[in-house]
Amino acid sequence: MTVEERILQKARELGIGKCGIIKAQAMLDYGARLQERMDRIPQGPALYGRFRGFADPREAFPWAKSIIISACFYGHYHIPQALLPHYGKYYLVDMRLNPASAEAQALRAFEAYLHELGLRTATEEKYGLTALRWAAFKAGLGCIRQNNFFYTEEGSWFALNAWLIDRELELIHSPQVPACPPACTCCIRSCPTASLSAPYTMNMATCVSRLSTANEVCSYSDEINRMMGRWIYGCDACQNSCPMNKGTWKDRDRFPGLEDLASWLLPEQLLSLDYEDIRKRLSEKFFYIQEGSLWRWKLNAINALVNDFQEAAVPALLKAQEDSCELVREKALWALHRIGSLRRSSTRPT
């Protein structure tokens, strides 16, 4: 049995859905794809230039010869119904910093096995050391669809992980994944901010997932607030609308700790938390919002309440006017005026 076959067999034993290996130089063409994206949108280099190093991880790790890429299916978890309008599902069942999850345990056991084989490894749990979707595509684990997400025959609900290794190995698969339906524009039409304005194009500056996790000290325009809808952290609009995702979510297992956390994630409850509570309860799992920017949670919660137009939200908004953060106080006042305007519009004679 070859080393590649032993690695694949171990991945399957551990329940890791898919595993492939590419040579490090196979990532070089990612640089051209990245440049294409940067050329399509305003301020492309400023937004995406930091990913240039993903095209050749050997620049940072000269000893790296190959990349092992795995894809773990997370679409088998139960998501509390009340959270679905507000959170990207991946963030709710993110195994990266949850050692109790079955996926995290499998990945750690897998890395330990790589060491048993005498391989030197490097990985990075939060952000990765290379472009994970492109690596998975190059390894033949699936395809990248028009919404920029990686898909297998089970849809897009996959968490990707990669390890650089110091041996030249290769394990390329032949995926059996159908192409996007001809002329399908479901994902493009569903994007709340038109960030996804054309196939394989995405403007990070206006993507709801980035807007909802941004750490810049700012409040958004009325138009952006409206387009963000009820999302608080992340966005699944383009994946939810995709025909190739229809029926792929299984909703059968409980993710460790999610049920206990769920009530704290509702927008009214977020407004009632002080910043130390937010830090202790949410910051480790939802790490894109950094500790110095925890006010972003409350701005997003206020926005979700306004866009949901719930009269019951008024007491929480009144209390938010006493928040220690000026941005939150200002947005709470804006929200109360906005709800008042919506109330008057809904009662106006036609």
Residue pairs with C-beta under 8 A, 6 or more apart in sequence:
1 9
3 117
3 167
3 169
4 21
4 169
4 170
4 171
6 117
7 19
7 21
7 68
7 113
7 114
7 117
7 169
7 171
8 19
8 171
10 110
10 113
11 18
11 19
11 70
11 110
12 19
14 106
14 109
14 110
15 102
15 106
16 70
16 71
16 72
16 106
16 107
16 110
17 70
17 71
17 72
17 73
17 152
17 154
17 158
18 70
18 71
18 136
18 141
18 142
18 152
18 158
18 173
19 68
19 69
19 70
19 71
19 141
19 171
20 68
20 69
20 136
20 139
20 140
20 141
20 171
20 172
20 173
21 66
21 67
21 68
21 69
21 139
21 169
21 170
21 171
21 172
22 66
22 67
22 69
22 135
22 138
22 139
22 170
22 172
23 65
23 66
23 67
23 168
23 169
23 170
24 56
24 57
24 58
24 64
24 65
24 66
24 67
24 164
25 56
26 67
26 138
27 54
27 55
27 56
27 57
27 67
27 130
27 131
27 134
27 135
27 138
28 55
28 56
29 55
30 54
30 55
30 130
30 131
30 134
31 52
31 55
31 56
33 134
34 48
34 51
34 52
34 54
34 55
34 131
37 44
37 48
37 200
37 201
37 202
38 44
38 45
38 47
38 48
38 49
40 198
40 201
41 47
41 201
41 202
41 203
41 205
42 203
42 205
43 205
47 203
47 204
47 205
48 204
51 131
53 59
53 60
54 128
54 129
54 130
54 131
54 134
55 130
55 131
57 64
57 67
57 129
57 130
57 164
58 64
60 129
61 122
61 129
61 164
63 120
63 166
64 122
64 164
64 165
64 166
65 165
65 166
65 167
65 168
65 169
66 164
66 165
66 167
66 168
66 169
66 170
67 130
67 135
67 162
67 163
67 164
67 165
68 114
68 162
68 163
68 165
68 169
69 132
69 135
69 136
69 139
69 141
69 160
69 161
69 162
70 107
70 110
70 160
70 161
70 162
71 136
71 141
71 142
71 150
71 152
71 158
71 159
71 160
72 95
72 103
72 106
72 107
72 158
72 159
72 160
72 161
73 152
73 154
73 157
73 158
74 89
74 90
74 93
74 95
74 103
74 157
74 158
74 159
75 89
75 154
75 155
75 157
75 158
75 248
75 249
75 250
76 250
76 251
76 252
76 253
77 89
77 92
77 93
77 251
77 252
77 253
77 254
77 255
77 258
78 251
78 252
78 253
78 254
78 255
79 89
79 92
79 93
79 251
79 258
80 258
80 259
80 262
82 262
82 266
83 92
83 262
83 265
83 266
85 229
85 230
85 231
85 304
86 230
86 231
86 232
86 233
86 265
86 266
86 267
86 304
87 231
87 232
87 233
87 234
87 265
88 209
88 231
88 233
88 234
88 235
88 236
89 157
89 236
89 249
90 157
90 159
90 234
91 233
91 234
91 285
91 286
92 255
92 258
93 101
93 255
93 258
94 159
94 285
95 101
95 103
95 104
95 107
95 159
96 104
96 125
96 126
96 159
97 125
97 126
97 284
97 285
97 287
98 104
98 255
98 256
98 257
98 285
99 105
99 108
100 256
100 257
101 255
101 256
103 159
107 161
111 121
111 123
111 163
114 121
114 163
114 165
115 121
119 165
119 166
119 167
120 165
120 166
121 163
121 164
121 165
122 129
122 163
122 164
123 129
123 161
123 162
123 163
123 164
125 161
126 287
128 160
128 161
128 162
129 162
129 164
130 162
130 164
132 150
132 160
132 161
132 162
133 144
133 148
133 149
133 150
133 160
134 144
135 160
135 162
136 142
136 150
136 158
136 160
137 143
137 144
137 150
138 172
139 171
139 172
139 173
140 172
140 173
140 174
140 175
141 150
141 152
141 173
141 175
142 150
142 151
142 152
142 153
142 158
142 175
142 177
143 150
143 151
143 175
143 177
143 179
144 150
144 151
144 200
145 151
145 156
145 180
145 187
145 242
145 244
146 180
146 184
146 187
146 188
146 199
146 200
147 156
147 187
147 188
147 196
147 238
147 239
147 242
148 196
148 200
148 202
149 156
149 238
149 239
149 242
150 156
150 158
150 160
151 158
151 177
151 244
152 158
152 175
152 177
153 175
153 176
153 177
154 248
155 242
155 244
155 245
155 248
155 249
156 239
156 242
156 244
156 245
156 248
157 239
157 245
157 248
157 249
178 244
180 199
180 244
181 243
181 244
184 243
186 241
186 242
186 243
187 196
187 238
187 239
187 241
187 242
188 196
188 197
188 198
188 199
188 238
189 241
190 237
190 238
190 240
190 241
191 197
191 237
191 238
192 208
192 227
192 228
192 229
192 231
192 235
192 237
193 206
193 207
193 208
193 211
193 224
193 227
193 228
194 206
195 202
195 203
195 204
195 205
195 206
195 207
195 208
196 202
196 207
196 238
197 203
204 210
206 224
207 235
208 227
208 228
208 229
208 231
208 234
208 235
208 237
209 234
209 235
211 220
211 224
211 228
212 228
212 231
212 232
212 233
212 234
212 235
212 296
212 300
213 233
213 234
213 286
213 288
213 289
213 296
214 293
214 296
215 289
215 290
215 292
215 293
215 296
217 293
217 327
219 299
219 327
219 330
219 331
220 228
220 303
225 303
225 306
225 307
226 307
228 300
228 303
228 307
229 304
229 307
230 304
230 307
230 308
231 300
231 304
232 265
232 267
232 270
232 297
232 300
232 301
232 304
233 286
233 288
233 289
233 297
233 300
239 245
261 281
261 282
261 285
263 269
264 270
264 273
264 281
264 282
265 282
267 300
267 301
267 302
267 304
267 305
267 308
267 313
267 316
268 301
268 305
268 312
268 313
268 316
270 278
270 297
270 298
270 301
271 298
271 301
271 302
271 316
271 317
271 319
271 320
272 316
272 319
273 281
275 294
275 295
275 324
275 325
278 294
278 297
279 291
279 294
282 289
282 297
283 289
283 290
283 291
283 294
289 296
289 297
295 323
295 325
295 327
295 328
298 320
298 323
298 325
298 328
298 331
299 327
299 328
299 331
302 317
302 320
302 328
302 331
302 332
302 335
303 331
303 335
305 313
305 316
305 317
305 335
306 313
306 335
306 338
306 339
306 342
309 339
309 342
311 339
311 343
313 335
313 339
314 336
314 339
317 332
317 335
317 336
317 339
318 332
318 336
320 328
320 329
320 331
320 332
320 335
321 329
321 332
321 333
321 336
322 329
323 329
323 332
